[in-house]
Amino acid sequence: MTTHECQSATEMAAVIAAGLASLPMPNTPRLRAVRRSYSRALRDCRGDYVLAVARALRRDLRWRWIALELIADHREAFALLDSGQIEDLGRGMADWGAVDTFGRTIAGPAWLHGLLGDDDIARWAASEDRWWRRAALVCTVALNTPSQGGAGDAARTLAVCRLLVGDRDDMVVKALSWALRKLSERDPDAVRAFVRAHEDDLAARVKREVAHKLETGLKNPRRRG
């Protein structure tokens, strides 16, 4: 047991929350600097303890993303996650920022490393909740991001995109564009083939942004500079 584990997880979460709330200018870089300091302090703690701290911290919606980063930055805690725990961490998502943080920080990397299965992502894609459908698409980003360990996975990325190709919810449409654009950096031919095959089903926004990305490397080339 480390010195920090002498405190209950709830007490430790309260200490972290107080440190975050005390910042005079709580912008993202400053908040993340505090989070990193606590990640270092918790480095030698057991994974289950760090998970408990994160769960306690996420009860305050202001610090949900900090809680996710604490888990992601602790190898043992991250490795202990299973699909039920991951879904619990995403429960209550109600805006695109919460979804994207969840997908990029926890759920996508968990899928990449086998802690979530393809069937879990497919179930999210079939959800009546727009935010879980968006999360399914955001999770594909990790598969195609080298800095997260993704080597490119056209098969799994396009399987999710296929499930949501006709979805016209704006939050889902934007995520579908993002998923395809990210894959295009690794496998542009697969994206071109997908767009051709689903020409009549894809939203105009998706076709426009993906075409721009394939042709120029940019989502919106007119905004350059």
C-alpha positions as a Markdown table, in Angstrom:
| # | Residue | x | y | z |
|---|---|---|---|---|
| 1 | Met | 0.0 | 0.0 | 0.0 |
| 2 | Thr | 1.4 | 3.4 | -1.0 |
| 3 | Thr | 1.1 | 6.5 | 1.1 |
| 4 | His | -1.7 | 7.8 | -1.0 |
| 5 | Glu | -3.7 | 4.6 | -0.6 |
| 6 | Cys | -3.9 | 5.3 | 3.1 |
| 7 | Gln | -6.5 | 7.8 | 2.1 |
| 8 | Ser | -9.8 | 6.4 | 0.8 |
| 9 | Ala | -10.4 | 6.8 | -2.9 |
| 10 | Thr | -13.2 | 9.3 | -2.1 |
| 11 | Glu | -10.8 | 11.4 | 0.0 |
| 12 | Met | -8.2 | 11.3 | -2.7 |
| 13 | Ala | -10.7 | 12.4 | -5.3 |
| 14 | Ala | -11.7 | 15.3 | -3.0 |
| 15 | Val | -8.1 | 16.4 | -2.7 |
| 16 | Ile | -7.7 | 16.3 | -6.5 |
| 17 | Ala | -11.0 | 18.2 | -7.1 |
| 18 | Ala | -9.9 | 20.9 | -4.6 |
| 19 | Gly | -6.6 | 21.3 | -6.4 |
| 20 | Leu | -8.4 | 21.7 | -9.7 |
| 21 | Ala | -11.0 | 24.1 | -8.3 |
| 22 | Ser | -8.4 | 26.3 | -6.6 |
| 23 | Leu | -6.8 | 27.3 | -9.9 |
| 24 | Pro | -7.3 | 31.0 | -10.5 |
| 25 | Met | -7.5 | 30.6 | -14.3 |
| 26 | Pro | -8.7 | 27.0 | -14.8 |
| 27 | Asn | -8.0 | 26.6 | -18.5 |
| 28 | Thr | -7.3 | 23.3 | -20.1 |
| 29 | Pro | -3.5 | 23.5 | -20.0 |
| 30 | Arg | -3.5 | 24.4 | -16.3 |
| 31 | Leu | -6.0 | 21.8 | -15.4 |
| 32 | Arg | -4.0 | 19.2 | -17.3 |
| 33 | Ala | -0.8 | 20.2 | -15.5 |
| 34 | Val | -2.6 | 19.5 | -12.2 |
| 35 | Arg | -3.8 | 16.2 | -13.5 |
| 36 | Arg | -0.3 | 15.2 | -14.5 |
| 37 | Ser | 1.0 | 16.0 | -11.1 |
| 38 | Tyr | -1.6 | 13.7 | -9.6 |
| 39 | Ser | -0.9 | 11.0 | -12.2 |
| 40 | Arg | 2.8 | 11.1 | -11.1 |
| 41 | Ala | 1.7 | 10.9 | -7.4 |
| 42 | Leu | -0.5 | 7.9 | -8.1 |
| 43 | Arg | 2.0 | 6.1 | -10.4 |
| 44 | Asp | 2.8 | 3.4 | -7.8 |
| 45 | Cys | -0.7 | 2.9 | -6.6 |
| 46 | Arg | -2.7 | -0.2 | -7.4 |
| 47 | Gly | -4.8 | -0.1 | -10.5 |
| 48 | Asp | -8.1 | -0.8 | -8.6 |
| 49 | Tyr | -7.4 | 2.1 | -6.3 |
| 50 | Val | -6.8 | 4.6 | -9.2 |
| 51 | Leu | -10.0 | 3.4 | -10.8 |
| 52 | Ala | -11.9 | 4.0 | -7.6 |
| 53 | Val | -10.4 | 7.5 | -7.3 |
| 54 | Ala | -11.4 | 8.2 | -10.9 |
| 55 | Arg | -15.0 | 7.0 | -10.4 |
| 56 | Ala | -15.3 | 9.2 | -7.3 |
| 57 | Leu | -13.9 | 12.2 | -9.2 |
| 58 | Arg | -16.1 | 11.8 | -12.2 |
| 59 | Arg | -19.2 | 12.3 | -10.0 |
| 60 | Asp | -18.5 | 16.0 | -10.6 |
| 61 | Leu | -19.2 | 16.5 | -14.3 |
| 62 | Arg | -16.6 | 19.3 | -14.4 |
| 63 | Trp | -13.8 | 16.7 | -13.8 |
| 64 | Arg | -15.1 | 13.8 | -15.9 |
| 65 | Trp | -12.4 | 14.3 | -18.5 |
| 66 | Ile | -9.7 | 14.6 | -15.7 |
| 67 | Ala | -10.9 | 11.2 | -14.3 |
| 68 | Leu | -10.6 | 9.6 | -17.7 |
| 69 | Glu | -7.1 | 10.9 | -18.2 |
| 70 | Leu | -6.1 | 9.6 | -14.7 |
| 71 | Ile | -7.1 | 6.1 | -15.8 |
| 72 | Ala | -5.5 | 6.4 | -19.3 |
| 73 | Asp | -2.2 | 7.5 | -17.8 |
| 74 | His | -2.1 | 4.6 | -15.3 |
| 75 | Arg | -1.2 | 1.4 | -17.2 |
| 76 | Glu | -2.5 | -1.0 | -14.5 |
| 77 | Ala | -5.8 | 0.9 | -14.0 |
| 78 | Phe | -6.4 | 1.0 | -17.8 |
| 79 | Ala | -5.7 | -2.7 | -18.2 |
| 80 | Leu | -8.3 | -3.6 | -15.5 |
| 81 | Leu | -11.1 | -2.0 | -17.6 |
| 82 | Asp | -13.8 | -4.2 | -19.1 |
| 83 | Ser | -16.8 | -3.3 | -21.2 |
| 84 | Gly | -19.1 | -2.8 | -18.3 |
| 85 | Gln | -16.7 | -0.4 | -16.5 |
| 86 | Ile | -16.0 | 1.5 | -19.7 |
| 87 | Glu | -19.7 | 2.0 | -20.4 |
| 88 | Asp | -20.2 | 3.2 | -16.8 |
| 89 | Leu | -17.5 | 5.8 | -17.4 |
| 90 | Gly | -19.4 | 7.0 | -20.5 |
| 91 | Arg | -22.8 | 7.0 | -18.8 |
| 92 | Gly | -24.5 | 10.4 | -18.9 |
| 93 | Met | -22.7 | 11.8 | -21.9 |
| 94 | Ala | -24.7 | 14.7 | -23.2 |
| 95 | Asp | -22.6 | 16.8 | -25.5 |
| 96 | Trp | -20.0 | 16.2 | -28.2 |
| 97 | Gly | -17.1 | 17.2 | -26.0 |
| 98 | Ala | -17.8 | 14.6 | -23.4 |
| 99 | Val | -18.3 | 11.9 | -26.1 |
| 100 | Asp | -15.1 | 12.8 | -27.9 |
| 101 | Thr | -13.0 | 12.8 | -24.7 |
| 102 | Phe | -14.5 | 9.4 | -23.8 |
| 103 | Gly | -13.9 | 8.0 | -27.2 |
| 104 | Arg | -10.4 | 9.4 | -27.7 |
| 105 | Thr | -9.1 | 8.9 | -24.1 |
| 106 | Ile | -10.6 | 5.6 | -23.0 |
| 107 | Ala | -13.0 | 3.7 | -25.3 |
| 108 | Gly | -11.1 | 3.9 | -28.6 |
| 109 | Pro | -7.8 | 2.9 | -27.0 |
| 110 | Ala | -9.6 | 0.1 | -25.1 |
| 111 | Trp | -11.0 | -1.2 | -28.3 |
| 112 | Leu | -7.6 | -1.0 | -29.9 |
| 113 | His | -6.1 | -3.1 | -27.1 |
| 114 | Gly | -8.8 | -5.7 | -26.9 |
| 115 | Leu | -10.6 | -4.4 | -23.8 |
| 116 | Leu | -13.7 | -3.8 | -25.8 |
| 117 | Gly | -15.0 | -6.1 | -28.6 |
| 118 | Asp | -16.4 | -5.3 | -32.0 |
| 119 | Asp | -19.8 | -6.4 | -30.8 |
| 120 | Asp | -19.7 | -3.7 | -28.1 |
| 121 | Ile | -19.0 | -0.9 | -30.6 |
| 122 | Ala | -21.7 | -2.3 | -32.9 |
| 123 | Arg | -24.2 | -2.2 | -30.0 |
| 124 | Trp | -23.3 | 1.4 | -29.4 |
| 125 | Ala | -23.8 | 2.2 | -33.1 |
| 126 | Ala | -27.3 | 0.7 | -32.9 |
| 127 | Ser | -28.2 | 2.7 | -29.8 |
| 128 | Glu | -31.2 | 5.1 | -29.7 |
| 129 | Asp | -28.9 | 7.6 | -27.9 |
| 130 | Arg | -27.2 | 9.8 | -30.4 |
| 131 | Trp | -24.2 | 10.2 | -28.2 |
| 132 | Trp | -23.4 | 6.5 | -28.0 |
| 133 | Arg | -23.8 | 6.3 | -31.8 |
| 134 | Arg | -21.3 | 9.1 | -32.1 |
| 135 | Ala | -19.0 | 7.4 | -29.6 |
| 136 | Ala | -18.9 | 4.3 | -31.8 |
| 137 | Leu | -17.5 | 6.4 | -34.7 |
| 138 | Val | -15.1 | 8.3 | -32.5 |
| 139 | Cys | -13.6 | 5.1 | -31.2 |
| 140 | Thr | -12.4 | 4.3 | -34.7 |
| 141 | Val | -10.0 | 7.3 | -34.5 |
| 142 | Ala | -7.7 | 5.4 | -32.2 |
| 143 | Leu | -7.4 | 2.5 | -34.7 |
| 144 | Asn | -5.9 | 4.9 | -37.2 |
| 145 | Thr | -3.8 | 7.2 | -35.0 |
| 146 | Pro | -0.1 | 6.1 | -34.8 |
| 147 | Ser | 0.5 | 8.1 | -31.6 |
| 148 | Gln | -2.1 | 5.9 | -29.9 |
| 149 | Gly | -0.7 | 2.7 | -31.3 |
| 150 | Gly | -3.1 | 2.5 | -34.2 |
| 151 | Ala | -1.6 | 1.1 | -37.4 |
| 152 | Gly | -4.6 | 1.6 | -39.5 |
| 153 | Asp | -7.7 | -0.7 | -39.5 |
| 154 | Ala | -9.9 | -0.2 | -42.6 |
| 155 | Ala | -12.0 | -3.3 | -41.9 |
| 156 | Arg | -13.1 | -2.3 | -38.4 |
| 157 | Thr | -13.4 | 1.4 | -39.2 |
| 158 | Leu | -15.5 | 0.9 | -42.2 |
| 159 | Ala | -17.7 | -1.7 | -40.5 |
| 160 | Val | -18.8 | 0.9 | -38.0 |
| 161 | Cys | -19.2 | 3.6 | -40.7 |
| 162 | Arg | -21.4 | 1.2 | -42.7 |
| 163 | Leu | -23.7 | 0.8 | -39.7 |
| 164 | Leu | -24.2 | 4.6 | -39.5 |
| 165 | Val | -23.9 | 5.6 | -43.2 |
| 166 | Gly | -27.6 | 6.7 | -43.4 |
| 167 | Asp | -27.8 | 8.4 | -40.0 |
| 168 | Arg | -28.7 | 12.0 | -40.4 |
| 169 | Asp | -28.2 | 13.2 | -36.8 |
| 170 | Asp | -25.8 | 16.1 | -37.1 |
| 171 | Met | -23.5 | 14.9 | -34.3 |
| 172 | Val | -23.3 | 11.4 | -36.0 |
| 173 | Val | -22.8 | 12.9 | -39.5 |
| 174 | Lys | -19.8 | 15.0 | -38.2 |
| 175 | Ala | -18.3 | 11.9 | -36.5 |
| 176 | Leu | -18.7 | 9.8 | -39.6 |
| 177 | Ser | -16.8 | 12.4 | -41.6 |
| 178 | Trp | -14.1 | 12.5 | -38.9 |
| 179 | Ala | -13.8 | 8.7 | -38.9 |
| 180 | Leu | -13.4 | 8.5 | -42.7 |
| 181 | Arg | -11.0 | 11.4 | -42.9 |
| 182 | Lys | -8.8 | 9.9 | -40.2 |
| 183 | Leu | -8.8 | 6.5 | -42.0 |
| 184 | Ser | -7.9 | 8.3 | -45.3 |
| 185 | Glu | -4.5 | 9.2 | -43.7 |
| 186 | Arg | -3.7 | 5.5 | -43.5 |
| 187 | Asp | -5.7 | 4.0 | -46.3 |
| 188 | Pro | -7.1 | 6.5 | -48.8 |
| 189 | Asp | -8.0 | 3.8 | -51.4 |
| 190 | Ala | -10.3 | 2.1 | -48.9 |
| 191 | Val | -12.0 | 5.4 | -48.2 |
| 192 | Arg | -12.5 | 6.2 | -51.8 |
| 193 | Ala | -14.0 | 2.8 | -52.4 |
| 194 | Phe | -16.3 | 3.2 | -49.5 |
| 195 | Val | -17.5 | 6.6 | -50.7 |
| 196 | Arg | -18.2 | 5.3 | -54.2 |
| 197 | Ala | -20.1 | 2.3 | -52.8 |
| 198 | His | -22.3 | 4.5 | -50.5 |
| 199 | Glu | -22.6 | 7.6 | -52.8 |
| 200 | Asp | -26.3 | 7.7 | -52.5 |
| 201 | Asp | -26.5 | 7.1 | -48.7 |
| 202 | Leu | -23.8 | 9.5 | -47.4 |
| 203 | Ala | -24.7 | 13.0 | -46.2 |
| 204 | Ala | -23.5 | 15.8 | -48.4 |
| 205 | Arg | -21.3 | 17.1 | -45.7 |
| 206 | Val | -19.5 | 13.8 | -45.4 |
| 207 | Lys | -18.9 | 13.5 | -49.1 |
| 208 | Arg | -17.6 | 17.1 | -49.3 |
| 209 | Glu | -15.3 | 17.0 | -46.3 |
| 210 | Val | -13.9 | 13.5 | -47.2 |
| 211 | Ala | -13.3 | 14.6 | -50.8 |
| 212 | His | -11.4 | 17.7 | -49.6 |
| 213 | Lys | -9.3 | 15.6 | -47.3 |
| 214 | Leu | -8.4 | 13.1 | -50.0 |
| 215 | Glu | -7.6 | 15.8 | -52.5 |
| 216 | Thr | -5.8 | 18.4 | -50.4 |
| 217 | Gly | -5.1 | 16.8 | -47.0 |
| 218 | Leu | -7.4 | 19.3 | -45.4 |
| 219 | Lys | -11.0 | 19.2 | -44.2 |
| 220 | Asn | -11.9 | 22.7 | -45.4 |
| 221 | Pro | -9.1 | 23.9 | -47.7 |
| 222 | Arg | -10.8 | 27.3 | -48.2 |
| 223 | Arg | -10.1 | 28.1 | -44.5 |
| 224 | Arg | -6.4 | 27.6 | -44.8 |
| 225 | Gly | -4.4 | 30.6 | -43.6 |
